[in-house]
Structure formats: C-alpha cells, structure tokens
Amino acid sequence: MAQVRKGLGKTVRAVDTPNRAALQAKYGIPSNLRSCHTALIDGMAFEGHVPIEDMRRVLSAKPRGVTGLAVGGMPLGSPGMEVAGQAPQRFEVYSVGSAGPRVYARH
Ligand SMILES: [Cu+2]
C-alpha cells in the first residue's frame, strides 16, 4: 500500500512493506540500529527518528562511505517522540555504510 503526500519541497511516497530488512541490509543499517521506519532521500537511507538538521547536513556533504543515518529504537524526545512534561532522552545518530557505523551527532 503506497500513499503519496507533498510537502517540504519533496513528494513523499509512503510504502508499507514486509521486506524492509532487505532495504536496511542494502544500505548497511546494522540490526542494533534498526527502527520503525526507513526513509530514502536522494540516494541515502534514514532509519528511525533522525533529526532534520542531521539529514540536511549529510545530504549536502554526502561523505564518502556513508549511505545514511540511523537512530536505533525510538528515543523519547527525538523528532516525533516528544512527550509533554517528560525530559528528552540523550541519543546518538550514527552514520552507516561501508565506513561502518560511527557517531555522527549527539542530542
Ligand atoms: Cu518510531
């Protein structure tokens, strides 16, 4: 099932698939960093609740050996996971790809 939405200068196609593990493997997202959704933008993959500023930074830099960014789990306070009255958790954003998972940003 695919849904098409427009916004933020991009057309978004949302797809529910039972085969997301193959996509995660293709982009080098290790099992401990897999989360609830995977976004593909301009040839890079974004796993889980990755902050938009990190997405913009990696998309403009396109570092060698990096195929995307990943946030494992669903940390409280990450984008879309804000809960009024609850302090945000600290979490790391990892770059993934042939260069291996590395901390890309801390929040
Ligand atoms: Cu989630």
Backbone and ligand atoms as CSV (ligand in chain L), in Angstrom:
chain,resi,resn,atom,element,x,y,z
A,1,MET,N,N,0.865,-1.193,0.000
A,1,MET,CA,C,0.000,0.000,0.000
A,1,MET,C,C,0.896,1.236,0.000
A,2,ALA,N,N,0.714,2.110,-0.952
A,2,ALA,CA,C,1.530,3.321,-1.028
A,2,ALA,C,C,0.642,4.551,-0.888
A,3,GLN,N,N,1.122,5.521,-0.156
A,3,GLN,CA,C,0.437,6.800,-0.032
A,3,GLN,C,C,1.377,7.859,-0.575
A,4,VAL,N,N,0.853,8.817,-1.319
A,4,VAL,CA,C,1.690,9.892,-1.844
A,4,VAL,C,C,1.269,11.191,-1.172
A,5,ARG,N,N,2.243,11.902,-0.621
A,5,ARG,CA,C,1.988,13.196,0.016
A,5,ARG,C,C,2.989,14.194,-0.517
A,6,LYS,N,N,2.601,15.473,-0.534
A,6,LYS,CA,C,3.540,16.514,-0.951
A,6,LYS,C,C,3.779,17.460,0.210
A,7,GLY,N,N,4.993,17.940,0.329
A,7,GLY,CA,C,5.304,18.893,1.383
A,7,GLY,C,C,6.793,19.068,1.491
A,8,LEU,N,N,7.211,20.165,2.118
A,8,LEU,CA,C,8.620,20.457,2.360
A,8,LEU,C,C,9.452,20.389,1.087
A,9,GLY,N,N,8.829,20.670,-0.053
A,9,GLY,CA,C,9.570,20.675,-1.308
A,9,GLY,C,C,9.832,19.296,-1.865
A,10,LYS,N,N,9.322,18.251,-1.229
A,10,LYS,CA,C,9.534,16.881,-1.699
A,10,LYS,C,C,8.181,16.192,-1.833
A,11,THR,N,N,8.081,15.304,-2.785
A,11,THR,CA,C,6.931,14.418,-2.845
A,11,THR,C,C,7.301,13.155,-2.082
A,12,VAL,N,N,6.476,12.778,-1.142
A,12,VAL,CA,C,6.759,11.634,-0.277
A,12,VAL,C,C,5.849,10.480,-0.650
A,13,ARG,N,N,6.446,9.323,-0.877
A,13,ARG,CA,C,5.660,8.120,-1.141
A,13,ARG,C,C,5.877,7.180,0.040
A,14,ALA,N,N,4.845,6.916,0.813
A,14,ALA,CA,C,4.946,6.028,1.977
A,14,ALA,C,C,4.527,4.625,1.568
A,15,VAL,N,N,5.355,3.645,1.876
A,15,VAL,CA,C,5.098,2.262,1.469
A,15,VAL,C,C,5.215,1.347,2.684
A,16,ASP,N,N,4.183,0.565,2.948
A,16,ASP,CA,C,4.282,-0.479,3.976
A,16,ASP,C,C,4.762,-1.737,3.280
A,17,THR,N,N,5.880,-2.292,3.747
A,17,THR,CA,C,6.406,-3.494,3.099
A,17,THR,C,C,6.891,-4.493,4.142
A,18,PRO,N,N,6.668,-5.774,3.917
A,18,PRO,CA,C,7.209,-6.780,4.832
A,18,PRO,C,C,8.693,-7.042,4.581
A,19,ASN,N,N,9.249,-6.380,3.549
A,19,ASN,CA,C,10.619,-6.676,3.130
A,19,ASN,C,C,11.598,-5.549,3.452
A,20,ARG,N,N,11.330,-4.808,4.531
A,20,ARG,CA,C,12.191,-3.681,4.878
A,20,ARG,C,C,13.586,-4.149,5.296
A,21,ALA,N,N,13.694,-5.356,5.832
A,21,ALA,CA,C,15.007,-5.859,6.260
A,21,ALA,C,C,15.989,-5.902,5.090
A,22,ALA,N,N,15.505,-6.217,3.901
A,22,ALA,CA,C,16.382,-6.262,2.726
A,22,ALA,C,C,16.886,-4.857,2.388
A,23,LEU,N,N,16.003,-3.886,2.532
A,23,LEU,CA,C,16.372,-2.491,2.288
A,23,LEU,C,C,17.403,-2.027,3.321
A,24,GLN,N,N,17.172,-2.377,4.588
A,24,GLN,CA,C,18.097,-1.984,5.649
A,24,GLN,C,C,19.466,-2.616,5.411
A,25,ALA,N,N,19.486,-3.857,4.954
A,25,ALA,CA,C,20.759,-4.531,4.674
A,25,ALA,C,C,21.465,-3.853,3.505
A,26,LYS,N,N,20.709,-3.497,2.480
A,26,LYS,CA,C,21.294,-2.855,1.290
A,26,LYS,C,C,22.019,-1.556,1.648
A,27,TYR,N,N,21.462,-0.814,2.603
A,27,TYR,CA,C,22.048,0.471,2.973
A,27,TYR,C,C,23.007,0.365,4.160
A,28,GLY,N,N,23.268,-0.865,4.635
A,28,GLY,CA,C,24.261,-1.056,5.690
A,28,GLY,C,C,23.795,-0.660,7.073
A,29,ILE,N,N,22.502,-0.759,7.324
A,29,ILE,CA,C,21.992,-0.411,8.658
A,29,ILE,C,C,22.066,-1.664,9.535
A,30,PRO,N,N,22.961,-1.662,10.540
A,30,PRO,CA,C,23.124,-2.862,11.361
A,30,PRO,C,C,21.874,-3.143,12.202
A,31,SER,N,N,21.718,-4.386,12.609
A,31,SER,CA,C,20.475,-4.789,13.279
A,31,SER,C,C,20.230,-4.007,14.562
A,32,ASN,N,N,21.284,-3.614,15.272
A,32,ASN,CA,C,21.064,-2.891,16.532
A,32,ASN,C,C,20.648,-1.438,16.315
A,33,LEU,N,N,20.694,-0.961,15.079
A,33,LEU,CA,C,20.269,0.420,14.793
A,33,LEU,C,C,18.974,0.449,13.983
A,34,ARG,N,N,18.310,-0.684,13.840
A,34,ARG,CA,C,17.062,-0.694,13.064
A,34,ARG,C,C,15.920,-0.177,13.922
A,35,SER,N,N,15.011,0.496,13.259
A,35,SER,CA,C,13.924,1.153,13.983
A,35,SER,C,C,12.607,0.950,13.248
A,36,CYS,N,N,11.681,1.888,13.410
A,36,CYS,CA,C,10.295,1.688,12.982
A,36,CYS,C,C,10.041,2.070,11.526
A,37,HIS,N,N,10.923,2.859,10.912
A,37,HIS,CA,C,10.697,3.239,9.519
A,37,HIS,C,C,12.019,3.618,8.869
A,38,THR,N,N,12.064,3.482,7.555
A,38,THR,CA,C,13.259,3.803,6.780
A,38,THR,C,C,12.848,4.781,5.688
A,39,ALA,N,N,13.538,5.910,5.602
A,39,ALA,CA,C,13.258,6.885,4.544
A,39,ALA,C,C,14.405,6.868,3.543
A,40,LEU,N,N,14.075,6.929,2.270
A,40,LEU,CA,C,15.089,7.030,1.221
A,40,LEU,C,C,14.961,8.401,0.584
A,41,ILE,N,N,16.052,9.177,0.643
A,41,ILE,CA,C,16.039,10.537,0.103
A,41,ILE,C,C,17.331,10.743,-0.669
A,42,ASP,N,N,17.225,11.103,-1.933
A,42,ASP,CA,C,18.390,11.418,-2.765
A,42,ASP,C,C,19.499,10.371,-2.630
A,43,GLY,N,N,19.127,9.101,-2.623
A,43,GLY,CA,C,20.106,8.021,-2.610
A,43,GLY,C,C,20.652,7.649,-1.248
A,44,MET,N,N,20.169,8.297,-0.199
A,44,MET,CA,C,20.614,7.950,1.153
A,44,MET,C,C,19.433,7.415,1.957
A,45,ALA,N,N,19.756,6.589,2.971
A,45,ALA,CA,C,18.717,5.998,3.821
A,45,ALA,C,C,18.752,6.653,5.201
A,46,PHE,N,N,17.565,6.832,5.769
A,46,PHE,CA,C,17.434,7.419,7.111
A,46,PHE,C,C,16.549,6.510,7.931
A,47,GLU,N,N,17.164,5.911,8.940
A,47,GLU,CA,C,16.481,4.902,9.738
A,47,GLU,C,C,16.030,5.495,11.062
A,48,GLY,N,N,14.758,5.389,11.330
A,48,GLY,CA,C,14.232,5.836,12.618
A,48,GLY,C,C,14.100,7.347,12.701
A,49,HIS,N,N,14.134,7.845,13.952
A,49,HIS,CA,C,13.791,9.241,14.229
A,49,HIS,C,C,15.019,10.141,14.151
A,50,VAL,N,N,15.546,10.340,12.958
A,50,VAL,CA,C,16.753,11.152,12.735
A,50,VAL,C,C,16.354,12.630,12.652
A,51,PRO,N,N,16.999,13.504,13.443
A,51,PRO,CA,C,16.690,14.939,13.374
A,51,PRO,C,C,16.966,15.520,11.981
A,52,ILE,N,N,16.098,16.448,11.579
A,52,ILE,CA,C,16.169,17.030,10.231
A,52,ILE,C,C,17.500,17.737,9.987
A,53,GLU,N,N,18.092,18.367,11.018
A,53,GLU,CA,C,19.352,19.085,10.778
A,53,GLU,C,C,20.484,18.111,10.419
A,54,ASP,N,N,20.445,16.911,10.990
A,54,ASP,CA,C,21.459,15.909,10.636
A,54,ASP,C,C,21.225,15.393,9.215
A,55,MET,N,N,19.947,15.225,8.850
A,55,MET,CA,C,19.629,14.785,7.485
A,55,MET,C,C,20.121,15.814,6.475
A,56,ARG,N,N,19.839,17.086,6.735
A,56,ARG,CA,C,20.271,18.149,5.805
A,56,ARG,C,C,21.786,18.180,5.681
A,57,ARG,N,N,22.476,18.021,6.819
A,57,ARG,CA,C,23.950,18.099,6.817
A,57,ARG,C,C,24.546,16.956,5.996
A,58,VAL,N,N,24.055,15.730,6.215
A,58,VAL,CA,C,24.650,14.597,5.488
A,58,VAL,C,C,24.268,14.628,4.008
A,59,LEU,N,N,23.052,15.097,3.704
A,59,LEU,CA,C,22.632,15.159,2.298
A,59,LEU,C,C,23.444,16.197,1.529
A,60,SER,N,N,23.871,17.277,2.200
A,60,SER,CA,C,24.658,18.260,1.468
A,60,SER,C,C,26.128,17.850,1.409
A,61,ALA,N,N,26.618,17.107,2.409
A,61,ALA,CA,C,28.035,16.707,2.413
A,61,ALA,C,C,28.274,15.408,1.655
A,62,LYS,N,N,27.287,14.490,1.655
A,62,LYS,CA,C,27.441,13.155,1.043
A,62,LYS,C,C,28.840,12.586,1.311
A,63,PRO,N,N,29.181,12.347,2.597
A,63,PRO,CA,C,30.538,11.859,2.905
A,63,PRO,C,C,30.811,10.503,2.258
A,64,ARG,N,N,32.045,10.293,1.838
A,64,ARG,CA,C,32.442,9.034,1.211
A,64,ARG,C,C,32.211,7.873,2.186
A,65,GLY,N,N,31.646,6.773,1.701
A,65,GLY,CA,C,31.438,5.589,2.530
A,65,GLY,C,C,30.217,5.654,3.427
A,66,VAL,N,N,29.453,6.730,3.322
A,66,VAL,CA,C,28.249,6.877,4.154
A,66,VAL,C,C,27.018,6.760,3.266
A,67,THR,N,N,26.143,5.802,3.611
A,67,THR,CA,C,24.920,5.601,2.819
A,67,THR,C,C,23.681,6.101,3.546
A,68,GLY,N,N,23.861,6.572,4.792
A,68,GLY,CA,C,22.697,7.094,5.503
A,68,GLY,C,C,22.973,7.321,6.966
A,69,LEU,N,N,21.899,7.649,7.686
A,69,LEU,CA,C,21.968,7.891,9.129
A,69,LEU,C,C,20.934,7.024,9.821
A,70,ALA,N,N,21.225,6.655,11.066
A,70,ALA,CA,C,20.300,5.792,11.803
A,70,ALA,C,C,20.255,6.161,13.278
A,71,VAL,N,N,19.058,6.096,13.820
A,71,VAL,CA,C,18.833,6.211,15.267
A,71,VAL,C,C,18.121,4.932,15.686
A,72,GLY,N,N,18.786,4.136,16.506
A,72,GLY,CA,C,18.165,2.888,16.957
A,72,GLY,C,C,17.043,3.151,17.950
A,73,GLY,N,N,16.068,2.263,17.967
A,73,GLY,CA,C,14.949,2.395,18.902
A,73,GLY,C,C,14.110,3.612,18.594
A,74,MET,N,N,13.425,4.118,19.588
A,74,MET,CA,C,12.589,5.306,19.422
A,74,MET,C,C,12.796,6.187,20.648
A,75,PRO,N,N,13.961,6.913,20.717
A,75,PRO,CA,C,14.277,7.658,21.944
A,75,PRO,C,C,13.249,8.750,22.245
A,76,LEU,N,N,12.900,8.846,23.495
A,76,LEU,CA,C,11.983,9.888,23.961
A,76,LEU,C,C,12.605,11.252,23.677
A,77,GLY,N,N,11.862,12.132,23.033
A,77,GLY,CA,C,12.349,13.467,22.732
A,77,GLY,C,C,12.960,13.599,21.349
A,78,SER,N,N,13.180,12.472,20.649
A,78,SER,CA,C,13.630,12.571,19.259
A,78,SER,C,C,12.448,13.042,18.404
A,79,PRO,N,N,12.694,13.506,17.175
A,79,PRO,CA,C,11.599,14.071,16.373
A,79,PRO,C,C,10.415,13.097,16.254
A,80,GLY,N,N,9.254,13.578,16.620
A,80,GLY,CA,C,8.056,12.753,16.596
A,80,GLY,C,C,7.837,11.968,17.879
A,81,MET,N,N,8.804,12.016,18.777
A,81,MET,CA,C,8.716,11.265,20.037
A,81,MET,C,C,8.718,12.207,21.248
A,82,GLU,N,N,8.352,13.472,21.028
A,82,GLU,CA,C,8.299,14.425,22.119
A,82,GLU,C,C,7.056,14.134,22.969
A,83,VAL,N,N,7.227,14.129,24.276
A,83,VAL,CA,C,6.103,13.928,25.185
A,83,VAL,C,C,6.104,15.081,26.183
A,84,ALA,N,N,4.999,15.846,26.193
A,84,ALA,CA,C,4.900,16.999,27.086
A,84,ALA,C,C,5.125,16.556,28.525
A,85,GLY,N,N,5.952,17.324,29.235
A,85,GLY,CA,C,6.186,17.036,30.639
A,85,GLY,C,C,7.242,15.970,30.894
A,86,GLN,N,N,7.778,15.365,29.846
A,86,GLN,CA,C,8.813,14.343,30.036
A,86,GLN,C,C,10.135,14.830,29.455
A,87,ALA,N,N,11.180,14.696,30.230
A,87,ALA,CA,C,12.503,15.123,29.780
A,87,ALA,C,C,12.959,14.231,28.627
A,88,PRO,N,N,13.572,14.841,27.594
A,88,PRO,CA,C,14.058,14.024,26.474
A,88,PRO,C,C,15.225,13.136,26.895
A,89,GLN,N,N,15.335,11.970,26.270
A,89,GLN,CA,C,16.488,11.096,26.454
A,89,GLN,C,C,17.636,11.629,25.619
A,90,ARG,N,N,18.860,11.340,26.027
A,90,ARG,CA,C,20.009,11.606,25.172
A,90,ARG,C,C,20.091,10.453,24.165
A,91,PHE,N,N,20.479,10.772,22.922
A,91,PHE,CA,C,20.634,9.701,21.933
A,91,PHE,C,C,21.683,10.086,20.899
A,92,GLU,N,N,22.221,9.075,20.233
A,92,GLU,CA,C,23.219,9.279,19.191
A,92,GLU,C,C,22.603,8.991,17.832
A,93,VAL,N,N,23.043,9.763,16.840
A,93,VAL,CA,C,22.738,9.480,15.443
A,93,VAL,C,C,24.007,8.868,14.857
A,94,TYR,N,N,23.878,7.717,14.209
A,94,TYR,CA,C,25.035,7.039,13.614
A,94,TYR,C,C,25.013,7.189,12.106
A,95,SER,N,N,26.189,7.404,11.521
A,95,SER,CA,C,26.299,7.269,10.080
A,95,SER,C,C,26.521,5.794,9.794
A,96,VAL,N,N,25.988,5.309,8.684
A,96,VAL,CA,C,26.132,3.899,8.297
A,96,VAL,C,C,26.632,3.833,6.863
A,97,GLY,N,N,27.144,2.660,6.499
A,97,GLY,CA,C,27.665,2.468,5.154
A,97,GLY,C,C,28.985,1.732,5.232
A,98,SER,N,N,29.739,1.747,4.132
A,98,SER,CA,C,30.973,0.958,4.080
A,98,SER,C,C,32.003,1.444,5.091
A,99,ALA,N,N,31.905,2.693,5.521
A,99,ALA,CA,C,32.824,3.213,6.537
A,99,ALA,C,C,32.488,2.668,7.921
A,100,GLY,N,N,31.371,1.949,8.035
A,100,GLY,CA,C,30.958,1.363,9.320
A,100,GLY,C,C,30.155,2.351,10.133
A,101,PRO,N,N,29.402,1.854,11.116
A,101,PRO,CA,C,28.621,2.772,11.943
A,101,PRO,C,C,29.554,3.648,12.783
A,102,ARG,N,N,29.311,4.941,12.753
A,102,ARG,CA,C,30.086,5.894,13.545
A,102,ARG,C,C,29.136,6.932,14.093
A,103,VAL,N,N,29.442,7.459,15.285
A,103,VAL,CA,C,28.602,8.514,15.839
A,103,VAL,C,C,28.705,9.739,14.938
A,104,TYR,N,N,27.564,10.194,14.468
A,104,TYR,CA,C,27.510,11.357,13.572
A,104,TYR,C,C,27.072,12.604,14.332
A,105,ALA,N,N,26.187,12.412,15.312
A,105,ALA,CA,C,25.710,13.552,16.122
A,105,ALA,C,C,25.188,13.006,17.445
A,106,ARG,N,N,25.252,13.851,18.462
A,106,ARG,CA,C,24.664,13.511,19.768
A,106,ARG,C,C,23.611,14.560,20.100
A,107,HIS,N,N,22.526,14.078,20.661
A,107,HIS,CA,C,21.435,15.003,21.036
A,107,HIS,C,C,21.031,14.760,22.476
L,1,CU,CU,CU,9.280,5.327,15.649
